[in-house]
């Protein structure tokens, strides 16, 4: 059976999983529910909910149906970790597995902090001026500080020098941790890329990791 990844026709919470499929060079069915631009209704998504095929994620997406044709998995991070383990991207030992997981959690917390800052187009209860100020604070102060903490952690806990790292966050090979770092500072929204690059410019370890992932032929192809 072929894997099926079910999500909307957008990057969002399924994009890291799609990149992991690309790195794993694994064929899968990329099911993307389309929204009607006029009605903002996704008829196929509604039908999938009604059929029960999304119940594992409380009628939300993403949902991954595995290659056994029976098991379905909900929650984007659970899907990502499952795929990372299937494709050998969680390190070469239990200790490396734990460090990869630790770094992925740190990245997730940073992304949550950005969301809580409240400057996205979906933020309610704030004026445009207030959102602009929150965005400025995030990219000029909060985000650089968070990235520096992660940069220090990666350098101090997983290696003794940048040269020893060879562009990997953990161990001597590409892992899910590298993909998560790359996703945060390189594969972000086009409107945020310039500001993200500025925030990360002093984080040598993170930049080296992101460069390494960006230059991977499987990621370039994706």
N, CA, C and O of each residue as an XYZ file, in Angstrom:
888
protein
N       0.834     -1.193      0.000
C       0.000      0.000      0.000
C       0.876      1.254      0.000
O       2.026      1.220      0.438
N       0.323      2.348     -0.492
C       1.030      3.620     -0.550
C       0.611      4.509      0.617
O      -0.556      4.525      1.008
N       1.569      5.244      1.165
C       1.242      6.242      2.178
C       0.269      7.265      1.592
O       0.302      7.555      0.397
N      -0.590      7.803      2.443
C      -1.451      8.922      2.069
C      -1.296     10.019      3.112
O      -1.451      9.773      4.308
N      -0.989     11.230      2.657
C      -0.933     12.394      3.542
C      -2.073     13.325      3.153
O      -2.144     13.810      2.024
N      -2.961     13.564      4.108
C      -4.167     14.346      3.829
C      -4.081     15.699      4.514
O      -3.906     15.793      5.729
N      -4.208     16.743      3.706
C      -4.158     18.108      4.229
C      -4.809     19.015      3.194
O      -5.233     18.559      2.132
N      -4.882     20.303      3.512
C      -5.395     21.275      2.549
C      -4.334     21.555      1.480
O      -3.174     21.169      1.621
N      -4.750     22.225      0.428
C      -3.815     22.600     -0.631
C      -3.042     23.838     -0.189
O      -3.219     24.935     -0.721
N      -2.186     23.624      0.795
C      -1.394     24.698      1.402
C      -0.197     24.052      2.076
O      -0.146     22.834      2.245
N       0.767     24.882      2.459
C       1.956     24.365      3.132
C       1.615     23.999      4.577
O       1.518     22.819      4.914
N       1.439     24.990      5.413
C       0.916     24.812      6.756
C       1.529     23.674      7.550
O       2.743     23.472      7.539
N       0.670     22.930      8.242
C       1.105     21.899      9.182
C       1.543     20.603      8.521
O       1.944     19.668      9.213
N       1.477     20.526      7.198
C       1.885     19.295      6.504
C       3.204     19.447      5.762
O       3.736     18.456      5.263
N       3.745     20.652      5.673
C       4.893     20.875      4.787
C       6.155     20.152      5.256
O       6.890     19.611      4.430
N       6.420     20.132      6.554
C       7.600     19.414      7.033
C       7.482     17.925      6.706
O       8.471     17.294      6.330
N       6.296     17.367      6.844
C       6.103     15.952      6.497
C       6.360     15.712      5.014
O       6.939     14.690      4.646
N       5.942     16.633      4.168
C       6.213     16.486      2.737
C       7.712     16.515      2.450
O       8.211     15.766      1.610
N       8.420     17.389      3.160
C       9.878     17.457      2.993
C      10.529     16.164      3.478
O      11.477     15.679      2.860
N      10.030     15.604      4.576
C      10.569     14.333      5.072
C      10.339     13.205      4.072
O      11.208     12.350      3.898
N       9.197     13.191      3.421
C       8.955     12.215      2.361
C       9.980     12.387      1.239
O      10.491     11.406      0.698
N      10.275     13.643      0.895
C      11.253     13.907     -0.166
C      12.643     13.408      0.232
O      13.339     12.786     -0.570
N      13.036     13.684      1.466
C      14.349     13.244      1.950
C      14.414     11.719      2.015
O      15.440     11.122      1.689
N      13.324     11.098      2.435
C      13.264      9.642      2.497
C      13.098      8.986      1.149
O      13.151      7.761      1.035
N      12.895      9.805      0.114
C      12.690      9.312     -1.255
C      11.601      8.235     -1.289
O      11.730      7.188     -1.924
N      10.528      8.556     -0.571
C       9.415      7.628     -0.436
C       8.206      8.151     -1.215
O       7.779      9.289     -1.017
N       7.668      7.333     -2.084
C       6.450      7.694     -2.803
C       5.273      7.752     -1.832
O       5.198      6.971     -0.884
N       4.373      8.671     -2.078
C       3.164      8.781     -1.260
C       2.109      9.533     -2.055
O       2.415     10.200     -3.043
N       0.873      9.416     -1.614
C      -0.235     10.144     -2.228
C      -0.450     11.427     -1.443
O      -0.832     11.392     -0.273
N      -0.204     12.555     -2.087
C      -0.314     13.863     -1.437
C      -1.724     14.396     -1.689
O      -1.969     15.092     -2.675
N      -2.640     14.062     -0.792
C      -4.043     14.448     -0.945
C      -4.227     15.864     -0.405
O      -3.994     16.124      0.775
N      -4.643     16.767     -1.275
C      -4.793     18.169     -0.895
C      -6.237     18.610     -1.123
O      -6.711     18.660     -2.258
N      -6.922     18.926     -0.036
C      -8.307     19.370     -0.126
C      -8.348     20.815     -0.609
O      -7.680     21.691     -0.058
N      -9.135     21.042     -1.637
C      -9.234     22.357     -2.259
C     -10.370     23.167     -1.638
O     -11.449     22.642     -1.364
N     -10.106     24.449     -1.424
C     -11.145     25.375     -0.974
C     -11.776     26.055     -2.178
O     -11.074     26.478     -3.097
N     -13.095     26.159     -2.175
C     -13.778     26.973     -3.165
C     -13.558     28.438     -2.797
O     -13.937     28.866     -1.707
N     -12.955     29.198     -3.686
C     -12.587     30.582     -3.379
C     -13.805     31.460     -3.098
O     -13.719     32.430     -2.346
N     -14.918     31.118     -3.696
C     -16.115     31.937     -3.511
C     -16.804     31.639     -2.186
O     -17.225     32.554     -1.478
N     -16.917     30.347     -1.852
C     -17.673     29.955     -0.659
C     -16.786     29.670      0.553
O     -17.276     29.579      1.679
N     -15.464     29.529      0.315
C     -14.511     29.168      1.362
C     -14.852     27.818      1.980
O     -14.569     27.574      3.153
N     -15.458     26.947      1.186
C     -15.820     25.605      1.636
C     -14.950     24.591      0.916
O     -14.746     24.694     -0.294
N     -14.434     23.613      1.650
C     -13.648     22.519      1.067
C     -14.535     21.278      1.075
O     -14.625     20.570      2.078
N     -15.183     21.028     -0.049
C     -16.176     19.953     -0.110
C     -15.557     18.585      0.166
O     -16.163     17.766      0.857
N     -14.368     18.327     -0.359
C     -13.724     17.025     -0.149
C     -13.330     16.841      1.318
O     -13.394     15.733      1.849
N     -12.925     17.925      1.960
C     -12.585     17.866      3.388
C     -13.831     17.540      4.199
O     -13.787     16.708      5.105
N     -14.934     18.190      3.876
C     -16.194     17.921      4.569
C     -16.606     16.468      4.392
O     -17.046     15.817      5.340
N     -16.459     15.960      3.160
C     -16.817     14.559      2.885
C     -15.915     13.605      3.660
O     -16.375     12.578      4.159
N     -14.622     13.946      3.762
C     -13.685     13.092      4.505
C     -14.059     13.044      5.983
O     -13.984     11.988      6.611
N     -14.463     14.190      6.541
C     -14.907     14.207      7.937
C     -16.141     13.329      8.122
O     -16.219     12.528      9.054
N     -17.093     13.496      7.225
C     -18.344     12.762      7.354
C     -18.148     11.260      7.197
O     -18.896     10.467      7.767
N     -17.138     10.874      6.422
C     -16.873      9.445      6.211
C     -16.153      8.803      7.397
O     -16.106      7.578      7.510
N     -15.593      9.636      8.284
C     -14.885      9.121      9.452
C     -13.399      8.928      9.252
O     -12.710      8.494     10.176
N     -12.880      9.237      8.065
C     -11.474      8.954      7.804
C     -10.521      9.925      8.498
O      -9.310      9.704      8.499
N     -11.057     11.007      9.092
C     -10.215     11.963      9.814
C     -10.422     11.903     11.323
O      -9.923     12.760     12.052
N     -11.147     10.905     11.790
C     -11.497     10.869     13.218
C     -10.275     10.706     14.113
O     -10.310     11.106     15.277
N      -9.199     10.129     13.596
C      -7.992      9.953     14.404
C      -7.394     11.296     14.821
O      -6.653     11.374     15.801
N      -7.721     12.355     14.069
C      -7.249     13.703     14.413
C      -8.420     14.618     14.762
O      -8.378     15.824     14.520
N      -9.481     14.014     15.343
C     -10.653     14.781     15.774
C     -11.251     15.589     14.616
O     -11.651     16.741     14.785
N     -11.302     14.959     13.436
C     -11.861     15.569     12.226
C     -11.095     16.807     11.767
O     -11.669     17.749     11.219
N      -9.792     16.780     12.004
C      -8.912     17.832     11.513
C      -7.844     17.201     10.627
O      -7.751     15.978     10.521
N      -7.055     18.038     10.003
C      -5.910     17.573      9.228
C      -4.663     18.286      9.758
O      -4.770     19.361     10.347
N      -3.471     17.686      9.549
C      -3.176     16.561      8.662
C      -3.486     15.205      9.288
O      -3.551     15.052     10.507
N      -3.673     14.237      8.406
C      -3.789     12.834      8.779
C      -2.908     12.035      7.827
O      -2.923     12.255      6.615
N      -2.144     11.109      8.387
C      -1.311     10.214      7.591
C      -1.878      8.807      7.678
O      -2.053      8.266      8.769
N      -2.168      8.214      6.515
C      -2.473      6.784      6.488
C      -1.184      6.073      6.110
O      -0.583      6.378      5.080
N      -0.762      5.136      6.929
C       0.518      4.480      6.718
C       0.436      3.439      5.609
O      -0.632      3.164      5.060
N       1.585      2.875      5.300
C       1.664      1.950      4.173
C       1.126      0.557      4.492
O       1.188     -0.333      3.644
N       0.598      0.352      5.703
C      -0.090     -0.919      5.944
C      -1.538     -0.858      5.467
O      -2.246     -1.865      5.457
N      -1.968      0.347      5.072
C      -3.313      0.516      4.540
C      -4.396      0.552      5.592
O      -5.577      0.675      5.264
N      -4.008      0.444      6.869
C      -4.979      0.378      7.958
C      -4.773      1.497      8.968
O      -5.721      2.185      9.344
N      -3.527      1.676      9.405
C      -3.224      2.610     10.480
C      -3.223      4.051      9.992
O      -2.594      4.375      8.985
N      -3.926      4.904     10.709
C      -3.906      6.341     10.447
C      -3.361      7.057     11.679
O      -3.571      6.618     12.810
N      -2.656      8.170     11.443
C      -2.029      8.935     12.522
C      -2.453     10.389     12.387
O      -2.440     10.947     11.290
N      -2.827     10.997     13.501
C      -3.138     12.422     13.529
C      -2.044     13.181     14.251
O      -1.067     12.595     14.716
N      -2.217     14.493     14.339
C      -1.265     15.413     14.986
C       0.005     15.553     14.131
O       0.725     14.580     13.907
N       0.261     16.766     13.666
C       1.351     17.002     12.726
C       2.710     16.566     13.267
O       3.505     15.982     12.531
N       2.987     16.838     14.533
C       4.296     16.478     15.089
C       4.449     14.976     15.270
O       5.546     14.444     15.104
N       3.364     14.283     15.609
C       3.413     12.824     15.683
C       3.697     12.226     14.306
O       4.451     11.261     14.180
N       3.091     12.807     13.286
C       3.337     12.348     11.919
C       4.792     12.581     11.535
O       5.443     11.700     10.973
N       5.292     13.758     11.837
C       6.688     14.079     11.500
C       7.654     13.124     12.175
O       8.574     12.621     11.530
N       7.464     12.864     13.459
C       8.376     11.970     14.175
C       8.272     10.539     13.658
O       9.277      9.835     13.568
N       7.071     10.112     13.322
C       6.889      8.774     12.757
C       7.673      8.646     11.456
O       8.401      7.674     11.251
N       7.518      9.640     10.575
C       8.221      9.593      9.293
C       9.726      9.679      9.491
O      10.484      8.984      8.813
N      10.166     10.536     10.424
C      11.598     10.660     10.686
C      12.181      9.323     11.133
O      13.281      8.959     10.718
N      11.459      8.595     11.968
C      11.953      7.286     12.407
C      11.918      6.276     11.257
O      12.837      5.471     11.112
N      10.886      6.317     10.461
C      10.812      5.388      9.325
C      11.960      5.598      8.349
O      12.446      4.647      7.735
N      12.397      6.861      8.207
C      13.422      7.184      7.222
C      14.811      7.338      7.835
O      15.726      7.825      7.171
N      14.979      6.929      9.091
C      16.286      6.957      9.725
C      16.805      8.340     10.031
O      18.008      8.588      9.945
N      15.899      9.256     10.393
C      16.271     10.653     10.617
C      16.167     11.065     12.087
O      16.017     12.246     12.400
N      16.249     10.077     12.985
C      16.184     10.384     14.415
C      17.493     10.048     15.125
O      17.499      9.807     16.333
N      18.594     10.030     14.388
C      19.889      9.752     14.989
C      20.230      8.275     14.975
O      19.449      7.439     14.520
N      21.430      7.972     15.492
C      21.947      6.610     15.430
C      21.966      5.897     16.786
O      22.503      4.795     16.896
N      21.391      6.511     17.804
C      21.370      5.909     19.137
C      20.219      6.515     19.928
O      19.661      7.540     19.535
N      19.859      5.875     21.052
C      18.812      6.470     21.890
C      19.153      7.886     22.355
O      18.272      8.741     22.446
N      20.429      8.131     22.648
C      20.829      9.471     23.082
C      20.650     10.485     21.963
O      20.150     11.586     22.194
N      21.058     10.120     20.748
C      20.877     11.033     19.617
C      19.400     11.238     19.329
O      18.980     12.350     19.010
N      18.608     10.179     19.437
C      17.161     10.287     19.252
C      16.585     11.327     20.209
O      15.769     12.161     19.819
N      17.021     11.266     21.465
C      16.516     12.211     22.477
C      16.942     13.638     22.170
O      16.159     14.569     22.360
N      18.181     13.826     21.694
C      18.644     15.171     21.354
C      17.894     15.723     20.146
O      17.536     16.901     20.120
N      17.658     14.887     19.157
C      16.870     15.317     18.002
C      15.488     15.769     18.456
O      14.997     16.817     18.037
N      14.866     14.967     19.315
C      13.542     15.295     19.828
C      13.571     16.591     20.633
O      12.655     17.407     20.534
N      14.621     16.780     21.429
C      14.782     17.988     22.242
C      14.850     19.237     21.361
O      14.180     20.233     21.633
N      15.658     19.177     20.315
C      15.810     20.323     19.419
C      14.499     20.611     18.691
O      14.120     21.769     18.517
N      13.818     19.566     18.272
C      12.521     19.753     17.600
C      11.527     20.436     18.534
O      10.745     21.282     18.099
N      11.555     20.073     19.818
C      10.673     20.715     20.799
C      11.034     22.189     20.982
O      10.148     23.036     21.099
N      12.325     22.495     21.006
C      12.744     23.892     21.128
C      12.226     24.710     19.942
O      11.720     25.819     20.115
N      12.357     24.155     18.746
C      11.865     24.865     17.559
C      10.357     25.078     17.664
O       9.850     26.154     17.349
N       9.657     24.056     18.104
C       8.216     24.182     18.267
C       7.836     25.267     19.260
O       6.876     26.005     19.039
N       8.579     25.367     20.348
C       8.297     26.406     21.347
C       8.558     27.804     20.788
O       7.819     28.743     21.086
N       9.591     27.940     19.994
C       9.873     29.244     19.384
C       8.730     29.645     18.452
O       8.299     30.798     18.450
N       8.248     28.700     17.670
C       7.137     28.996     16.764
C       5.869     29.350     17.544
O       5.109     30.229     17.137
N       5.647     28.663     18.661
C       4.491     28.978     19.502
C       4.609     30.375     20.101
O       3.618     31.095     20.220
N       5.836     30.753     20.477
C       6.059     32.092     21.032
C       5.732     33.168     20.004
O       5.175     34.213     20.340
N       6.088     32.900     18.738
C       5.755     33.852     17.673
C       4.249     33.991     17.521
O       3.733     35.093     17.336
N       3.551     32.867     17.602
C       2.097     32.898     17.477
C       1.463     33.668     18.634
O       0.537     34.454     18.432
N       1.971     33.437     19.848
C       1.426     34.123     21.020
C       1.717     35.623     21.008
O       1.004     36.408     21.634
N       2.763     36.009     20.297
C       3.098     37.434     20.206
C       1.960     38.219     19.568
O       1.749     39.391     19.881
N       1.232     37.563     18.675
C       0.002     38.155     18.162
C       0.160     39.215     17.099
O      -0.333     40.332     17.257
N       0.848     38.879     16.008
C       0.970     39.864     14.933
C       0.563     39.308     13.566
O       0.754     39.969     12.546
N       0.011     38.112     13.545
C      -0.369     37.521     12.260
C      -1.684     38.108     11.758
O      -2.393     38.806     12.482
N      -1.987     37.808     10.513
C      -3.225     38.297      9.916
C      -4.463     37.701     10.588
O      -5.569     38.219     10.436
N      -4.268     36.605     11.333
C      -5.401     35.946     11.990
C      -5.618     36.453     13.419
O      -6.585     36.063     14.074
N      -4.724     37.318     13.903
C      -4.841     37.840     15.269
C      -6.055     38.758     15.388
O      -6.264     39.653     14.570
N      -6.838     38.513     16.419
C      -8.025     39.333     16.665
C      -7.813     40.185     17.913
O      -7.015     39.838     18.784
N      -8.526     41.292     17.991
C      -8.486     42.126     19.172
C      -7.326     43.091     19.226
O      -7.099     43.716     20.262
N      -6.581     43.232     18.139
C      -5.476     44.178     18.068
C      -5.624     45.050     16.832
O      -6.088     44.600     15.784
N      -5.221     46.307     16.977
C      -5.216     47.185     15.806
C      -4.020     46.833     14.923
O      -3.111     46.119     15.345
N      -4.037     47.340     13.705
C      -2.899     47.091     12.809
C      -1.624     47.694     13.368
O      -0.539     47.144     13.183
N      -1.752     48.825     14.052
C      -0.584     49.464     14.670
C      -0.012     48.587     15.785
O       1.205     48.457     15.913
N      -0.888     47.991     16.586
C      -0.442     47.114     17.668
C       0.221     45.857     17.123
O       1.218     45.385     17.669
N      -0.336     45.321     16.045
C       0.273     44.135     15.436
C       1.627     44.473     14.822
O       2.560     43.673     14.893
N       1.736     45.641     14.227
C       3.011     46.064     13.639
C       4.081     46.212     14.714
O       5.238     45.853     14.497
N       3.695     46.741     15.870
C       4.644     46.889     16.978
C       5.074     45.523     17.522
O       6.248     45.306     17.822
N       4.106     44.606     17.647
C       4.421     43.263     18.127
C       5.343     42.538     17.149
O       6.263     41.831     17.561
N       5.097     42.716     15.883
C       5.951     42.100     14.855
C       7.368     42.657     14.939
O       8.336     41.901     14.852
N       7.496     43.955     15.106
C       8.810     44.600     15.215
C       9.567     44.054     16.428
O      10.752     43.734     16.336
N       8.874     43.951     17.560
C       9.502     43.432     18.774
C       9.962     41.985     18.582
O      11.036     41.595     19.040
N       9.135     41.206     17.904
C       9.486     39.795     17.695
C      10.747     39.648     16.853
O      11.684     38.959     17.256
N      10.775     40.281     15.704
C      11.890     40.071     14.787
C      13.165     40.810     15.208
O      14.265     40.392     14.848
N      13.029     41.897     15.960
C      14.218     42.652     16.348
C      14.780     42.255     17.710
O      15.970     42.436     17.968
N      13.923     41.712     18.587
C      14.373     41.413     19.954
C      14.127     39.962     20.354
O      15.075     39.231     20.642
N      12.877     39.544     20.376
C      12.517     38.234     20.915
C      13.085     37.075     20.084
O      13.712     36.163     20.624
N      12.864     37.121     18.795
C      13.293     36.028     17.913
C      14.811     35.862     17.900
O      15.291     34.739     18.050
N      15.593     36.945     17.724
C      17.052     36.782     17.777
C      17.532     36.172     19.094
O      18.449     35.351     19.098
N      16.922     36.565     20.202
C      17.318     36.018     21.498
C      17.019     34.529     21.592
O      17.830     33.760     22.106
N      15.852     34.123     21.095
C      15.482     32.704     21.103
C      16.416     31.895     20.206
O      16.855     30.807     20.577
N      16.714     32.427     19.035
C      17.598     31.717     18.115
C      19.001     31.572     18.685
O      19.650     30.541     18.504
N      19.464     32.607     19.373
C      20.799     32.535     19.970
C      20.860     31.454     21.037
O      21.863     30.749     21.143
N      19.808     31.313     21.824
C      19.750     30.241     22.817
C      19.846     28.875     22.141
O      20.581     27.999     22.598
N      19.105     28.701     21.059
C      19.133     27.427     20.339
C      20.503     27.195     19.710
O      21.020     26.078     19.729
N      21.082     28.242     19.160
C      22.410     28.138     18.561
C      23.443     27.692     19.602
O      24.274     26.825     19.331
N      23.381     28.288     20.782
C      24.294     27.929     21.863
C      24.066     26.500     22.325
O      25.021     25.766     22.581
N      22.800     26.102     22.433
C      22.474     24.740     22.855
C      23.008     23.720     21.863
O      23.625     22.729     22.254
N      22.771     23.961     20.577
C      23.217     23.019     19.549
C      24.732     22.885     19.552
O      25.260     21.776     19.470
N      25.425     23.998     19.645
C      26.882     23.969     19.624
C      27.444     23.313     20.886
O      28.407     22.549     20.817
N      26.839     23.613     22.036
C      27.377     23.122     23.299
C      27.012     21.699     23.636
O      27.805     20.988     24.255
N      25.807     21.257     23.237
C      25.344     19.939     23.652
C      25.632     18.835     22.641
O      25.718     17.667     23.017
N      25.782     19.181     21.380
C      25.915     18.128     20.374
C      27.294     18.064     19.744
O      27.572     17.133     18.988
N      28.172     19.026     20.031
C      29.513     18.999     19.472
C      30.399     19.923     20.284
O      29.937     20.579     21.218
N      31.682     19.972     19.922
C      32.605     20.869     20.616
C      33.007     22.052     19.759
O      33.619     22.995     20.261
N      32.675     22.022     18.473
C      33.027     23.132     17.592
C      32.170     23.088     16.346
O      31.577     22.060     16.020
N      32.109     24.232     15.642
C      31.367     24.279     14.385
C      31.974     23.338     13.362
O      31.244     22.692     12.611
N      33.288     23.249     13.319
C      33.943     22.363     12.368
C      33.563     20.903     12.614
O      33.366     20.132     11.675
N      33.465     20.540     13.889
C      33.096     19.160     14.222
C      31.663     18.860     13.798
O      31.356     17.722     13.442
N      30.779     19.858     13.829
C      29.375     19.638     13.500
C      29.172     19.248     12.048
O      28.306     18.426     11.749
N      29.951     19.822     11.138
C      29.813     19.541      9.710
C      28.404     19.812      9.187
O      27.928     19.135      8.276
N      27.749     20.806      9.773
C      26.422     21.175      9.291
C      25.294     20.313      9.811
O      24.186     20.376      9.278
N      25.538     19.506     10.835
C      24.507     18.646     11.414
C      24.264     19.038     12.868
O      25.210     19.296     13.613
N      23.009     19.081     13.263
C      22.682     19.439     14.644
C      23.035     18.325     15.609
O      23.473     18.583     16.730
N      22.847     17.090     15.178
C      23.092     15.921     16.021
C      23.819     14.859     15.192
O      23.395     14.531     14.083
N      24.904     14.332     15.733
C      25.599     13.248     15.049
C      26.288     13.677     13.777
O      26.657     14.839     13.614
N      26.457     12.725     12.875
C      27.217     12.943     11.640
C      26.367     12.775     10.388
O      26.893     12.547      9.298
N      25.073     12.887     10.547
C      24.181     12.714      9.400
C      22.938     13.581      9.576
O      22.641     14.054     10.673
N      22.229     13.776      8.489
C      21.007     14.577      8.496
C      19.967     13.959      9.420
O      19.755     12.746      9.407
N      19.320     14.798     10.221
C      18.242     14.331     11.094
C      17.040     15.269     11.007
O      17.087     16.329     10.384
N      15.986     14.840     11.647
C      14.758     15.639     11.779
C      15.043     16.984     12.426
O      14.395     17.976     12.093
N      16.006     17.036     13.350
C      16.371     18.301     13.998
C      16.861     19.314     12.972
O      16.500     20.489     13.035
N      17.679     18.865     12.033
C      18.175     19.754     10.982
C      17.017     20.294     10.142
O      16.974     21.480      9.811
N      16.095     19.420      9.808
C      14.948     19.823      8.984
C      14.102     20.852      9.710
O      13.617     21.802      9.095
N      13.918     20.676     11.008
C      13.123     21.626     11.784
C      13.799     22.994     11.851
O      13.132     24.022     11.736
N      15.114     23.012     12.037
C      15.842     24.280     12.054
C      15.751     24.962     10.698
O      15.486     26.161     10.617
N      15.969     24.203      9.642
C      15.869     24.735      8.265
C      14.471     25.291      8.005
O      14.324     26.370      7.431
N      13.461     24.560      8.424
C      12.078     24.993      8.202
C      11.804     26.335      8.873
O      11.099     27.180      8.320
N      12.364     26.528     10.068
C      12.101     27.751     10.827
C      12.800     28.967     10.239
O      12.209     30.044     10.174
N      14.071     28.810      9.803
C      14.818     30.008      9.389
C      15.006     30.150      7.880
O      15.478     31.188      7.416
N      14.645     29.126      7.110
C      14.796     29.236      5.657
C      13.502     29.003      4.886
O      13.266     29.632      3.855
N      12.674     28.104      5.384
C      11.459     27.748      4.648
C      10.245     28.458      5.224
O       9.145     27.904      5.250
N      10.450     29.683      5.683
C       9.370     30.462      6.283
C       8.582     31.209      5.199
O       8.884     31.110      4.010
N       7.582     31.945      5.634
C       6.770     32.734      4.711
C       7.640     33.735      3.948
O       8.533     34.341      4.540
N       7.397     33.920      2.652
C       8.185     34.886      1.882
C       8.194     36.290      2.493
O       9.186     37.010      2.383
N       7.104     36.670      3.126
C       7.043     38.005      3.729
C       7.927     38.125      4.969
O       8.232     39.229      5.419
N       8.336     36.970      5.519
C       9.156     36.977      6.737
C      10.623     36.663      6.471
O      11.442     36.765      7.384
N      10.972     36.290      5.260
C      12.315     35.778      4.995
C      13.415     36.793      5.303
O      14.420     36.447      5.925
N      13.233     38.033      4.877
C      14.258     39.046      5.121
C      14.454     39.276      6.612
O      15.588     39.384      7.078
N      13.363     39.352      7.364
C      13.438     39.619      8.802
C      14.000     38.410      9.546
O      14.748     38.560     10.512
N      13.632     37.204      9.087
C      14.157     35.986      9.709
C      15.656     35.867      9.478
O      16.399     35.501     10.388
N      16.101     36.174      8.271
C      17.531     36.122      7.960
C      18.313     37.085      8.852
O      19.403     36.761      9.324
N      17.754     38.252      9.073
C      18.399     39.240      9.939
C      18.468     38.731     11.372
O      19.491     38.894     12.038
N      17.398     38.120     11.850
C      17.357     37.617     13.223
C      18.357     36.489     13.450
O      18.871     36.322     14.556
N      18.634     35.711     12.394
C      19.496     34.535     12.529
C      20.937     34.785     12.119
O      21.759     33.870     12.180
N      21.260     36.001     11.704
C      22.556     36.247     11.078
C      23.756     35.980     11.992
O      24.848     35.708     11.493
N      23.585     36.050     13.303
C      24.697     35.815     14.225
C      24.720     34.392     14.774
O      25.519     34.074     15.655
N      23.852     33.551     14.259
C      23.750     32.165     14.734
C      24.484     31.246     13.747
O      23.872     30.663     12.852
N      25.782     31.132     13.924
C      26.607     30.414     12.952
C      26.234     28.937     12.825
O      26.206     28.394     11.721
N      25.952     28.300     13.940
C      25.616     26.877     13.892
C      24.294     26.652     13.162
O      24.193     25.768     12.312
N      23.289     27.448     13.493
C      21.984     27.303     12.839
C      22.084     27.592     11.352
O      21.463     26.905     10.541
N      22.860     28.605     10.988
C      23.037     28.947      9.575
C      23.716     27.800      8.824
O      23.327     27.472      7.703
N      24.734     27.189      9.447
C      25.436     26.080      8.805
C      24.508     24.885      8.602
O      24.557     24.214      7.571
N      23.668     24.631      9.591
C      22.704     23.533      9.488
C      21.699     23.809      8.369
O      21.416     22.934      7.551
N      21.163     25.028      8.341
C      20.183     25.394      7.312
C      20.802     25.338      5.916
O      20.156     24.893      4.967
N      22.056     25.789      5.789
C      22.750     25.707      4.500
C      22.867     24.256      4.046
O      22.673     23.941      2.872
N      23.187     23.380      4.993
C      23.376     21.969      4.671
C      22.083     21.342      4.159
O      22.092     20.596      3.180
N      20.976     21.646      4.825
C      19.690     21.107      4.388
C      19.302     21.695      3.031
O      18.843     20.970      2.148
N      19.485     23.006      2.865
C      19.127     23.665      1.605
C      19.866     23.077      0.413
O      19.323     23.007     -0.689
N      21.116     22.652      0.638
C      21.944     22.136     -0.455
C      21.749     20.645     -0.705
O      22.316     20.098     -1.651
N      20.956     19.985      0.128
C      20.680     18.561     -0.082
C      19.898     18.402     -1.388
O      18.853     19.032     -1.548
N      20.370     17.587     -2.314
C      19.693     17.450     -3.621
C      18.227     17.050     -3.502
O      17.404     17.455     -4.323
N      17.899     16.263     -2.491
C      16.508     15.830     -2.322
C      15.611     17.000     -1.918
O      14.451     17.068     -2.323
N      16.154     17.916     -1.120
C      15.396     19.098     -0.721
C      15.340     20.101     -1.867
O      14.304     20.725     -2.099
N      16.445     20.256     -2.579
C      16.466     21.145     -3.741
C      15.433     20.704     -4.778
O      14.750     21.538     -5.372
N      15.321     19.402     -4.991
C      14.357     18.877     -5.951
C      12.946     19.165     -5.504
O      12.080     19.492     -6.315
N      12.710     19.038     -4.169
C      11.375     19.299     -3.634
C      10.995     20.759     -3.814
O       9.901     21.166     -3.421
